[in-house]
């Protein structure tokens, strides 16, 4: 049981002892260390409602009664009441030291839980790039958020299915294919002459922009594009080969990016595979006595207004299934294949109304899906000129951004290609994930690589600093220091060696137990942060909020760097009761938690920067 839950349990016992039942106390970490490790305002909140019903003069009086009734424990140093009725809890130093030992013993498993979510199996559907379009910074936010949520849920014992639903049919593809066919007619341009994937993707991007403009400006082109759109759905031989070839380019391009940002998927779904089944689902329902859909002006719609929503078209006037119809078939396929307890759709805010109608229609047509679909909204990534649009070509491409960040890092700091790549990916991901999912972001490259600010490289640098201290300690103990090349990105130390060192440090750290007076404020600050990590992970997973991990890690790194600057670690002035080993244990534990936290964010550590 996490210590937070233990305090809540004991707090309920105290409340029951003075005649208060049915209350769920809330514990928070005070903003200042001198207010304790936890604080509750239960006396204040309860007094506002029920003070007159009980024999208490004030919320302060009630708080004192609660403290008097609180059970004796072996984990609390003291409990104090602060006006006008807060109750503050201080954890014992030896308890904190035991948690330090726990970090070192559990290693990569620290922060994980057996089962801390209400769902045994969750499908997270994320990334969603459409073929024949470019992968931009908005997609980077989607895939970074989705990947982190997958890892958070897995850390809490949930079985997660990684799904990616991609648009490989539709008007946007017809625009692109029309442009390619049109350019071939005009310039005799043979796409077979394109030399590599980069040239092919650039060609597709330019073709899409040209096709989108023609669709808006030229009635003749619009008619031709709509014809191509029908041909794509019908798998017409006139466009099938070109569609398949260019689709394959896009998928290869996407895989290159997935690999670069450390993501992979268990199941790829495509609009093309659910288009016809979606149309069939809707049409078959019209034949039933309990109809979910109805005909309207030559189309088939879901009458959302009956449910306080809005009507949406599921089959359009020319007989083609819309996104809505495809999503009906997609849901049926997903639930039949994986039987998830919940499906999380990581999609932008512009689809909020869409999903409200879709989920209502799904619940009517497929009752087994009711309450099992969730739209996780994330905010726009905005530039100074506003939202990005692949339609007009005004986009910040994902690969360009990663390359630009890496170039600036390598220009500013001496980094190998391997380290530069990992730090660049970390910089971009962290700059996205440190904001709450619904926040809008104006991405700042300079801020993302600031080694002194709230950035991914700052966290990676702090980890590298910790590892440097530990390597120097090993060297001073007689073990030869490895060459710099051996520590360029990942240490060559075996997992067995890492565990042996961790156990030694854990054992040595126990020497400080019972000596709280020997601790400096900087040491205590780290100790009072380490134990919180599992509850932060639990809350981040529950709330689908990786930004909570970012906030915790940044705070921990600040605490460690202050500790590093103020206190000698390898050569303390007085090595009383193993203070050197204790400080090394703090260093090792800090490194371990940074590593574990960055993993949950989908960011890799580097052991030398």
C-alpha positions as CSV (number, residue, x, y, z in Angstrom):
1,X,0.0,0.0,0.0
2,X,1.3,3.5,-0.9
3,X,1.9,5.6,2.1
4,X,-0.7,8.1,1.0
5,X,-3.4,5.4,1.1
6,X,-2.2,4.3,4.5
7,X,-2.5,7.9,5.9
8,X,-6.0,8.1,4.4
9,X,-7.0,4.8,6.0
10,X,-5.7,5.9,9.4
11,X,-7.4,9.3,8.9
12,X,-10.7,7.6,8.4
13,X,-10.2,5.6,11.6
14,X,-9.7,8.9,13.5
15,X,-12.8,10.4,11.9
16,X,-14.9,7.4,12.9
17,X,-13.5,7.5,16.4
18,X,-15.0,11.0,16.9
19,X,-18.3,10.1,15.2
20,X,-17.7,11.2,11.6
21,X,-18.4,8.5,8.9
22,X,-18.9,8.4,5.1
23,X,-16.2,11.1,4.4
24,X,-13.4,10.6,1.9
25,X,-10.4,12.6,3.0
26,X,-8.2,14.3,0.4
27,X,-4.4,14.4,0.9
28,X,-2.1,16.8,-0.9
29,X,1.6,17.6,-0.8
30,X,2.1,21.1,0.7
31,X,3.8,23.6,-1.5
32,X,6.4,24.3,1.2
33,X,8.5,21.6,2.9
34,X,8.0,23.3,6.3
35,X,4.3,22.3,6.1
36,X,5.1,18.6,6.1
37,X,4.9,15.8,3.5
38,X,1.1,15.6,3.4
39,X,-1.7,18.0,4.3
40,X,-5.5,17.7,4.5
41,X,-8.2,20.2,4.8
42,X,-10.8,17.7,5.9
43,X,-11.6,19.6,9.1
44,X,-12.2,22.8,7.1
45,X,-14.4,21.1,4.5
46,X,-16.4,19.1,7.0
47,X,-16.8,22.0,9.4
48,X,-18.4,24.1,6.7
49,X,-21.2,21.6,6.3
50,X,-21.7,19.9,9.6
51,X,-20.0,21.9,12.4
52,X,-23.3,22.7,14.1
53,X,-24.3,19.0,14.2
54,X,-21.3,18.1,16.3
55,X,-19.7,19.4,19.5
56,X,-16.9,21.4,17.9
57,X,-16.4,25.1,18.3
58,X,-14.5,25.6,15.1
59,X,-12.7,23.9,12.3
60,X,-9.4,24.4,14.2
61,X,-11.0,22.6,17.2
62,X,-12.2,19.8,14.9
63,X,-8.7,19.4,13.4
64,X,-7.2,19.1,16.9
65,X,-9.8,16.4,17.8
66,X,-8.9,14.4,14.6
67,X,-5.2,14.6,15.5
68,X,-5.9,13.4,19.0
69,X,-7.8,10.4,17.6
70,X,-5.3,9.5,15.0
71,X,-3.8,6.0,15.5
72,X,-0.2,5.6,16.6
73,X,2.0,4.7,13.6
74,X,5.6,3.7,12.8
75,X,5.8,5.9,9.8
76,X,4.9,9.4,11.0
77,X,7.4,11.8,12.8
78,X,4.6,14.2,13.8
79,X,1.2,15.6,13.0
80,X,0.5,19.3,13.5
81,X,-2.6,21.5,13.1
82,X,-2.2,24.8,11.3
83,X,-4.8,27.6,11.3
84,X,-7.6,27.8,10.2
85,X,-7.8,24.0,10.3
86,X,-5.2,22.2,8.2
87,X,-3.7,19.0,9.4
88,X,0.0,18.5,8.3
89,X,1.8,15.1,8.4
90,X,5.6,14.6,8.6
91,X,7.0,11.2,7.6
92,X,9.8,9.7,9.7
93,X,13.3,9.9,8.3
94,X,13.9,6.2,8.7
95,X,10.7,5.6,6.7
96,X,12.1,7.8,4.0
97,X,15.4,6.0,4.1
98,X,13.6,2.7,3.7
99,X,12.0,4.1,0.6
100,X,15.4,5.0,-0.7
101,X,16.5,1.4,-0.2
102,X,13.3,0.3,-2.0
103,X,14.1,2.5,-5.0
104,X,17.6,0.9,-5.3
105,X,16.3,-2.7,-4.8
106,X,13.4,-2.4,-7.2
107,X,15.3,-0.6,-9.9
108,X,13.4,-0.3,-13.2
109,X,10.3,-1.7,-11.5
110,X,10.0,1.1,-9.0
111,X,6.8,3.0,-9.7
112,X,5.0,0.1,-11.2
113,X,1.9,-1.5,-9.7
114,X,0.2,-4.8,-10.1
115,X,-3.2,-3.4,-10.9
116,X,-4.1,0.2,-10.2
117,X,-6.7,1.0,-13.0
118,X,-10.3,-0.1,-13.1
119,X,-9.8,-1.7,-16.5
120,X,-8.0,-5.0,-17.2
121,X,-7.6,-4.3,-20.9
122,X,-7.5,-1.0,-22.7
123,X,-7.0,-0.2,-26.4
124,X,-5.2,3.1,-27.0
125,X,-5.8,4.3,-30.5
126,X,-3.3,7.0,-31.5
127,X,-1.1,8.5,-34.2
128,X,-3.8,8.4,-37.0
129,X,-1.8,9.9,-39.9
130,X,-3.6,9.9,-43.2
131,X,-1.8,8.4,-46.1
132,X,-0.8,10.8,-48.9
133,X,-0.3,13.5,-46.3
134,X,2.8,14.7,-44.4
135,X,3.5,13.8,-40.8
136,X,3.6,17.1,-39.0
137,X,4.1,18.5,-35.5
138,X,0.4,17.9,-34.6
139,X,0.9,14.2,-35.3
140,X,4.0,14.3,-33.1
141,X,1.9,15.6,-30.2
142,X,-0.6,12.8,-30.8
143,X,1.9,10.0,-31.0
144,X,3.9,11.4,-28.0
145,X,0.8,11.6,-25.9
146,X,-0.5,8.2,-27.0
147,X,2.8,6.4,-26.4
148,X,3.2,7.9,-23.0
149,X,-0.4,7.0,-22.0
150,X,0.3,3.4,-23.2
151,X,3.4,3.2,-21.0
152,X,1.6,4.7,-18.0
153,X,-1.3,2.3,-18.2
154,X,1.1,-0.7,-18.6
155,X,3.0,0.4,-15.6
156,X,-0.2,0.1,-13.5
157,X,-0.8,-3.5,-14.6
158,X,-3.2,-2.9,-17.5
159,X,-3.0,-4.9,-20.7
160,X,-2.8,-2.4,-23.5
161,X,-3.4,-2.8,-27.2
162,X,-1.7,-0.2,-29.4
163,X,-3.9,0.7,-32.3
164,X,-3.4,3.0,-35.2
165,X,-6.4,4.0,-37.4
166,X,-5.3,5.5,-40.7
167,X,-7.2,7.2,-43.5
168,X,-6.2,5.5,-46.7
169,X,-9.4,6.3,-48.7
170,X,-11.3,9.5,-49.0
171,X,-11.4,12.8,-50.8
172,X,-7.9,13.9,-49.6
173,X,-6.4,10.9,-51.4
174,X,-8.5,11.6,-54.5
175,X,-7.1,15.2,-54.6
176,X,-3.5,13.8,-54.4
177,X,-4.1,11.2,-57.1
178,X,-5.8,13.7,-59.4
179,X,-2.8,16.0,-59.1
180,X,-0.3,13.2,-59.8
181,X,-2.4,12.0,-62.9
182,X,-2.8,15.7,-64.0
183,X,1.0,16.4,-63.7
184,X,1.8,13.2,-65.6
185,X,-0.4,14.4,-68.5
186,X,1.0,17.9,-68.5
187,X,4.7,17.3,-67.9
188,X,5.1,13.6,-68.8
189,X,6.4,13.2,-65.3
190,X,7.1,9.6,-64.5
191,X,6.9,8.9,-60.8
192,X,9.2,5.9,-61.4
193,X,12.0,8.4,-61.7
194,X,11.7,9.4,-58.0
195,X,14.9,8.1,-56.5
196,X,14.2,7.6,-52.8
197,X,11.5,7.8,-50.1
198,X,12.3,11.4,-49.3
199,X,11.7,12.4,-52.9
200,X,8.5,10.4,-53.0
201,X,7.1,11.9,-49.8
202,X,7.9,15.4,-51.0
203,X,6.2,14.7,-54.3
204,X,3.1,13.4,-52.5
205,X,3.0,16.5,-50.2
206,X,3.2,18.9,-53.2
207,X,0.6,16.8,-55.1
208,X,-1.8,17.0,-52.2
209,X,-1.5,20.8,-51.9
210,X,-2.0,21.3,-55.6
211,X,-5.0,18.9,-55.7
212,X,-6.6,20.7,-52.7
213,X,-6.2,24.1,-54.4
214,X,-7.6,22.8,-57.7
215,X,-10.6,21.2,-55.9
216,X,-11.4,24.6,-54.4
217,X,-10.7,26.8,-57.5
218,X,-11.6,24.7,-60.5
219,X,-15.1,23.2,-61.0
220,X,-13.8,20.8,-63.7
221,X,-11.1,19.6,-61.4
222,X,-13.6,19.2,-58.6
223,X,-15.7,16.9,-60.7
224,X,-12.7,14.8,-61.8
225,X,-11.5,14.5,-58.2
226,X,-15.0,13.3,-57.0
227,X,-14.9,10.7,-59.8
228,X,-11.5,9.5,-58.6
229,X,-12.9,9.3,-55.1
230,X,-15.6,7.0,-56.1
231,X,-13.1,4.9,-58.1
232,X,-10.9,4.5,-55.0
233,X,-13.8,3.1,-53.0
234,X,-14.8,0.8,-55.9
235,X,-11.2,-0.3,-56.3
236,X,-11.4,0.7,-60.0
237,X,-8.4,-0.6,-62.0
238,X,-7.9,2.9,-63.5
239,X,-6.6,4.2,-60.1
240,X,-6.0,1.1,-58.1
241,X,-2.3,0.6,-59.0
242,X,-1.4,4.3,-58.4
243,X,-3.4,4.3,-55.1
244,X,-1.6,1.1,-53.9
245,X,1.9,2.4,-54.9
246,X,1.6,5.8,-53.3
247,X,-0.2,4.4,-50.2
248,X,2.9,2.1,-49.7
249,X,5.1,5.1,-49.8
250,X,3.2,6.8,-47.1
251,X,3.2,3.7,-44.9
252,X,6.9,3.3,-45.2
253,X,7.4,6.9,-44.4
254,X,5.2,6.6,-41.3
255,X,7.1,3.6,-40.1
256,X,10.4,5.5,-40.3
257,X,8.9,8.1,-38.0
258,X,7.4,5.6,-35.6
259,X,10.7,4.0,-35.2
260,X,12.5,7.3,-34.7
261,X,10.2,8.3,-31.8
262,X,10.2,4.8,-30.2
263,X,6.6,3.8,-31.0
264,X,5.1,0.7,-32.4
265,X,1.6,-0.7,-32.9
266,X,-0.1,-4.1,-32.3
267,X,-2.8,-3.5,-34.9
268,X,-3.1,-1.1,-37.9
269,X,-6.6,-0.3,-38.9
270,X,-7.4,1.4,-42.2
271,X,-10.5,3.3,-43.5
272,X,-10.4,1.1,-46.6
273,X,-11.0,-2.1,-44.6
274,X,-14.0,-0.7,-42.7
275,X,-15.7,1.4,-45.4
276,X,-17.9,-1.3,-47.0
277,X,-18.6,-3.0,-43.6
278,X,-19.6,0.4,-42.2
279,X,-22.0,1.0,-45.1
280,X,-23.5,-2.4,-44.7
281,X,-24.1,-1.9,-41.0
282,X,-26.0,1.3,-41.6
283,X,-28.1,-0.1,-44.5
284,X,-29.0,-3.3,-42.6
285,X,-30.2,-1.3,-39.7
286,X,-32.7,0.5,-41.9
287,X,-34.4,-2.9,-42.5
288,X,-35.0,-3.4,-38.8
289,X,-38.0,-2.4,-36.8
290,X,-35.9,-0.5,-34.3
291,X,-34.1,1.9,-36.6
292,X,-31.1,3.8,-35.4
293,X,-30.7,5.7,-38.7
294,X,-33.1,7.4,-41.0
295,X,-33.2,8.8,-44.5
296,X,-32.9,12.5,-45.1
297,X,-32.6,14.4,-48.4
298,X,-31.1,11.4,-50.2
299,X,-28.6,10.6,-47.5
300,X,-28.8,8.4,-44.4
301,X,-28.3,10.2,-41.1
302,X,-28.2,9.5,-37.3
303,X,-30.8,11.9,-35.8
304,X,-28.7,13.2,-33.0
305,X,-31.1,16.0,-32.2
306,X,-33.3,13.5,-30.5
307,X,-30.6,13.1,-27.9
308,X,-29.7,16.8,-27.5
309,X,-26.8,16.5,-30.0
310,X,-26.8,17.2,-33.7
311,X,-27.6,15.1,-36.8
312,X,-24.8,13.6,-38.8
313,X,-24.6,12.0,-42.2
314,X,-23.5,8.3,-42.2
315,X,-24.0,7.6,-45.9
316,X,-23.9,10.6,-48.2
317,X,-26.1,11.4,-51.2
318,X,-23.9,9.5,-53.7
319,X,-24.0,6.4,-51.6
320,X,-20.5,6.5,-50.0
321,X,-19.9,5.8,-46.3
322,X,-18.7,8.8,-44.3
323,X,-16.2,8.8,-41.5
324,X,-19.1,8.0,-39.1
325,X,-20.2,4.8,-40.9
326,X,-16.6,3.7,-41.1
327,X,-16.1,4.3,-37.3
328,X,-19.2,2.1,-36.6
329,X,-17.6,-0.8,-38.4
330,X,-14.2,0.0,-36.8
331,X,-15.7,-0.2,-33.3
332,X,-17.4,-3.6,-34.1
333,X,-14.1,-4.9,-35.5
334,X,-12.0,-3.7,-32.5
335,X,-14.4,-5.1,-29.9
336,X,-14.7,-8.4,-31.7
337,X,-10.9,-8.8,-32.2
338,X,-9.6,-7.7,-28.7
339,X,-12.7,-7.4,-26.4
340,X,-11.2,-4.3,-24.6
341,X,-12.8,-2.9,-21.4
342,X,-12.2,0.6,-22.8
343,X,-11.0,2.2,-26.1
344,X,-9.2,5.5,-25.8
345,X,-9.2,7.6,-28.9
346,X,-6.4,10.2,-28.9
347,X,-7.9,12.8,-31.2
348,X,-7.9,16.6,-31.4
349,X,-10.6,19.0,-30.0
350,X,-12.2,19.6,-33.4
351,X,-13.7,16.1,-33.2
352,X,-15.4,16.6,-29.8
353,X,-19.0,17.0,-31.2
354,X,-18.3,14.2,-33.7
355,X,-17.4,11.7,-31.0
356,X,-20.4,12.6,-28.9
357,X,-22.7,11.7,-31.8
358,X,-20.7,8.7,-32.8
359,X,-20.7,7.2,-29.3
360,X,-24.4,7.7,-28.9
361,X,-25.1,6.0,-32.3
362,X,-22.7,3.2,-31.3
363,X,-24.6,2.7,-28.0
364,X,-27.8,2.4,-30.0
365,X,-26.5,0.1,-32.7
366,X,-23.9,-1.9,-30.7
367,X,-25.1,-1.8,-27.0
368,X,-22.0,-3.8,-25.9
369,X,-19.9,-0.7,-26.6
370,X,-21.8,1.7,-24.3
371,X,-19.6,3.4,-21.8
372,X,-16.5,1.7,-23.3
373,X,-15.4,4.5,-25.7
374,X,-13.5,7.6,-24.6
375,X,-12.3,10.6,-26.6
376,X,-9.0,11.9,-25.1
377,X,-8.8,15.4,-26.3
378,X,-5.4,17.1,-26.9
379,X,-4.9,20.8,-27.8
380,X,-3.6,22.3,-30.9
381,X,0.1,22.8,-31.5
382,X,0.0,26.4,-32.7
383,X,2.5,28.5,-34.5
384,X,2.6,32.3,-34.5
385,X,0.6,32.3,-37.8
386,X,-2.1,30.1,-36.2
387,X,-3.2,26.5,-36.8
388,X,-1.2,24.4,-39.2
389,X,-2.8,23.1,-42.4
390,X,-1.5,20.4,-44.7
391,X,-4.2,21.6,-47.1
392,X,-2.3,24.8,-47.7
393,X,1.2,23.4,-47.2
394,X,1.7,25.5,-44.1
395,X,3.0,22.8,-41.8
396,X,6.0,22.1,-39.5
397,X,7.0,18.6,-40.5
398,X,7.9,16.2,-37.8
399,X,11.2,15.1,-39.3
400,X,12.3,18.6,-40.0
401,X,11.6,19.6,-36.4
402,X,13.6,16.6,-35.0
403,X,16.4,17.3,-37.4
404,X,16.5,21.0,-36.6
405,X,16.5,20.4,-32.8
406,X,19.3,17.9,-33.3
407,X,21.3,20.3,-35.4
408,X,21.1,23.0,-32.8
409,X,22.0,20.6,-30.0
410,X,25.1,19.4,-31.9
411,X,26.1,23.0,-32.7
412,X,25.8,24.1,-29.1
413,X,27.1,21.0,-27.3
414,X,29.6,18.3,-28.3
415,X,27.4,15.3,-28.9
416,X,27.8,12.2,-30.9
417,X,25.1,11.5,-33.6
418,X,23.6,8.8,-31.3
419,X,23.4,11.0,-28.3
420,X,22.2,14.0,-30.3
421,X,19.3,11.9,-31.8
422,X,18.2,10.7,-28.3
423,X,18.4,14.2,-26.8
424,X,16.6,15.7,-29.8
425,X,13.7,13.3,-29.5
426,X,13.7,13.9,-25.7
427,X,13.6,17.6,-26.2
428,X,10.7,17.5,-28.6
429,X,8.6,15.0,-26.7
430,X,9.2,16.6,-23.3
431,X,8.2,20.1,-24.7
432,X,5.0,18.5,-25.8
433,X,4.2,16.4,-22.8
434,X,5.0,18.9,-20.1
435,X,1.7,20.6,-20.9
436,X,-1.6,19.2,-19.8
437,X,-3.1,17.3,-22.8
438,X,-5.8,19.9,-23.4
439,X,-3.4,22.9,-23.4
440,X,-2.5,24.6,-26.6
441,X,1.2,24.7,-27.4
442,X,3.4,27.2,-29.2
443,X,6.5,25.2,-29.7
444,X,9.8,27.0,-29.0
445,X,12.9,25.3,-30.2
446,X,15.3,27.3,-28.1
447,X,13.3,26.6,-25.0
448,X,13.2,22.9,-25.8
449,X,17.0,22.6,-25.7
450,X,17.7,24.8,-22.7
451,X,19.9,22.9,-20.3
452,X,19.0,25.1,-17.5
453,X,15.2,25.1,-17.9
454,X,12.2,22.9,-17.8
455,X,13.3,20.7,-20.8
456,X,14.0,17.1,-21.8
457,X,17.8,17.8,-22.2
458,X,17.9,19.2,-18.6
459,X,16.5,15.9,-17.3
460,X,18.8,13.8,-19.5
461,X,21.7,16.0,-18.4
462,X,20.9,15.5,-14.7
463,X,20.7,11.7,-15.3
464,X,24.1,11.9,-17.0
465,X,25.5,13.9,-14.1
466,X,24.3,11.2,-11.6
467,X,25.9,8.5,-13.7
468,X,29.2,10.5,-13.9
469,X,29.3,10.7,-10.1
470,X,28.7,7.0,-9.7
471,X,31.4,6.2,-12.3
472,X,33.9,8.4,-10.5
473,X,33.0,6.7,-7.2
474,X,33.7,3.3,-8.8
475,X,37.0,4.5,-10.1
476,X,38.1,5.8,-6.7
477,X,37.2,2.4,-5.2
478,X,39.7,0.7,-7.5
479,X,37.6,-0.2,-10.5
480,X,39.2,1.2,-13.7
481,X,37.2,4.1,-15.2
482,X,35.8,3.2,-18.6
483,X,36.8,5.2,-21.6
484,X,34.5,8.0,-22.7
485,X,33.5,6.1,-25.8
486,X,32.2,3.3,-23.8
487,X,29.7,5.6,-22.2
488,X,28.6,7.5,-25.2
489,X,24.9,6.6,-25.1
490,X,24.4,3.5,-23.0
491,X,26.8,2.0,-20.4
492,X,28.4,-1.3,-21.2
493,X,28.0,-2.2,-17.5
494,X,25.9,-5.4,-17.4
495,X,22.5,-5.5,-15.8
496,X,24.0,-7.9,-13.2
497,X,26.7,-5.3,-12.3
498,X,24.1,-2.6,-12.1
499,X,22.0,-4.7,-9.6
500,X,25.1,-5.5,-7.5
501,X,25.9,-1.8,-7.2
502,X,22.3,-0.9,-6.4
503,X,22.2,-3.5,-3.6
504,X,25.5,-2.3,-2.2
505,X,24.2,1.3,-2.2
506,X,20.9,0.2,-0.7
507,X,22.7,-1.6,2.2
508,X,25.0,1.4,2.8
509,X,22.1,3.9,2.8
510,X,20.6,2.1,5.8
511,X,23.5,3.4,8.0
512,X,21.9,6.8,8.1
513,X,18.6,5.5,9.5
514,X,17.9,6.9,12.9
515,X,20.1,9.9,12.4
516,X,17.7,12.6,11.1
517,X,19.9,15.3,12.7
518,X,22.7,14.4,10.3
519,X,20.7,15.2,7.2
520,X,21.2,18.5,5.4
521,X,18.1,20.2,3.9
522,X,19.3,19.3,0.4
523,X,19.5,15.6,1.3
524,X,16.1,15.7,3.0
525,X,14.5,17.4,0.0
526,X,15.6,14.5,-2.2
527,X,14.4,11.9,0.3
528,X,11.1,13.6,0.6
529,X,10.7,13.5,-3.2
530,X,11.7,9.9,-4.0
531,X,8.8,8.1,-2.2
532,X,6.3,10.2,-4.1
533,X,7.1,8.8,-7.5
534,X,4.7,5.7,-7.4
535,X,1.7,7.9,-6.5
536,X,2.6,10.4,-9.2
537,X,2.7,7.6,-11.7
538,X,-0.6,6.2,-10.5
539,X,-2.3,9.6,-10.7
540,X,-0.8,10.3,-14.2
541,X,-2.1,7.0,-15.4
542,X,-5.5,7.5,-13.9
543,X,-5.9,11.0,-15.3
544,X,-4.1,10.3,-18.7
545,X,-1.8,13.1,-17.9
546,X,1.9,12.6,-18.6
547,X,2.5,16.2,-17.6
548,X,2.4,15.1,-14.0
549,X,5.5,13.0,-14.6
550,X,7.2,15.9,-16.2
551,X,6.5,18.2,-13.3
552,X,7.7,15.7,-10.8
553,X,10.9,14.9,-12.7
554,X,11.8,18.6,-13.2
555,X,11.3,19.2,-9.5
556,X,13.4,16.2,-8.6
557,X,16.2,17.3,-10.9
558,X,16.2,20.8,-9.5
559,X,16.5,19.3,-6.0
560,X,19.4,17.0,-7.0
561,X,21.3,19.7,-8.8
562,X,21.0,22.0,-5.7
563,X,22.3,19.0,-3.6
564,X,25.1,18.5,-6.1
565,X,26.2,22.1,-6.0
566,X,26.0,22.6,-2.3
567,X,27.3,19.3,-0.8
568,X,30.4,17.3,-1.6
569,X,29.4,13.8,-2.6
570,X,32.6,11.8,-3.1
571,X,34.7,13.6,-0.5
572,X,32.5,14.9,2.3
573,X,34.2,17.0,5.0
574,X,33.3,14.5,7.6
575,X,32.3,11.0,6.6
576,X,30.2,10.4,9.6
577,X,28.3,7.1,9.6
578,X,28.8,6.5,5.9
579,X,27.5,9.9,4.7
580,X,29.5,9.4,1.4
581,X,27.7,6.2,0.6
582,X,24.4,7.7,1.6
583,X,24.9,10.6,-0.8
584,X,25.9,8.1,-3.5
585,X,22.7,6.2,-2.7
586,X,20.7,9.4,-3.2
587,X,22.5,9.9,-6.5
588,X,21.8,6.4,-7.6
589,X,18.1,6.6,-6.6
590,X,17.7,9.9,-8.3
591,X,19.2,8.5,-11.5
592,X,16.9,5.5,-11.3
593,X,13.7,7.5,-10.9
594,X,14.7,9.9,-13.7
595,X,15.3,6.8,-15.9
596,X,11.9,5.3,-14.9
597,X,10.1,8.5,-15.4
598,X,11.6,9.3,-18.8
599,X,10.7,5.8,-19.9
600,X,7.1,6.5,-19.1
601,X,7.4,9.6,-21.3
602,X,8.8,7.6,-24.2
603,X,12.3,9.3,-23.8
604,X,15.6,7.5,-23.6
605,X,18.4,8.3,-21.1
606,X,22.0,9.1,-22.1
607,X,24.8,8.3,-19.7
608,X,27.1,11.0,-21.0
609,X,26.4,14.4,-22.5
